[in-house]
Amino acid sequence: MSTPGEPNCNRELYRTDWTHIIRSQAFVNLWPTAHRAYEDGLMVVRAMGTDERHVIGDRRAVFPQGRGVTEVKVKDVHTVGTPDTGPTPEPA
């Protein structure tokens, strides 16, 4: 998220109060989608930053994936509870 005053092209728009308002609104926007995820059966693990939600469950059933403004952009997927595929230690 670009905020006024950080990049050189926005230097003339520098208003610290606007920066805080923009960031606060972006953070508030996390909560309706987190609530929607919860209502649709996903477990919300964490909501952070301005656009990051961590959930447990099939997110594709709740949120469409893609590059559009209203679509989810998947950054990382972690699978929990699968057996370790590395070498097993020998008994002592």
N, C-alpha and C positions, 0 to 999 in steps of 0.2 A: 504494500500500500504506500503510495507516495503521499506525503503530507506537505502542505505549503511551507516553503523555506528550506527544505532539505536539498533538493536538486537545484542546480544553478538556474535552470529555466523558470523556477518558481520563486526565486529569491525576492522578487518585488512583492509577493503575496504573503510574506512572513508575518504571521499573527499567531503568537503562542496560544492565545485563547481558542482560535479556530482549530489549531492542531489538536488540542485536548478534546474539543467537541467532536471532531471527526473521528478520532481514535475511540472515544467513549461510545459513539454511536455504532461504530463497527463492532466493538465488543458486545454491546447490547444485542446486536443482530444475531449473535451466536445462540442466544437462549431460546427463541422460538423454534429453531431447527432442533436443538437439543431436546426440547419438550416434545416435539413431533416424533423424534426418534424413540423417546421413552413411551409415548402413547401407542406407537406401532410395534412395541415389543422388543426394541433394542435396549441394551444396557449402556447408558452413557457413562464412560469411564472418566473422561476429562474434556473440558472445553477451554481452550486457551488462545492467547494471541488475539488476532482479529478475525481468523477464519478457520481455525483448526478444531475439529471435534474427533474424539476417540470413542468408538462404540464397539460393543460386542454383539455379534449377530449378523444376519444377512442384510447389509445396508442397501444392496441393490434392489431389494423389495420395497424400500421406503424412498430412496433418493435416486433419481436418474443420474447416470454417469456421463460426463462429457465435458466440453469446454465452454458451454454457454454460461451466462450469468447465474441462472437458476439451477445449474447442474453441478454435481460433485466432481471435483478434480482429485483423484486418488493420488496421494503422495507415497505412502508406504502401507503395505498390508503385512500384518504379523499374524501368524497362526500359533495359537496357544494350545498346549496339551498334546502335541504330536511327539512320538518317540524320537529321541536323539539318534541321528543317523551316523554319528561319529563312532570311533572305535570304543569298544567296551573294555574297561579295565580288567586285568586278570586278577583272580582272587589271590590273596597273599597266603 
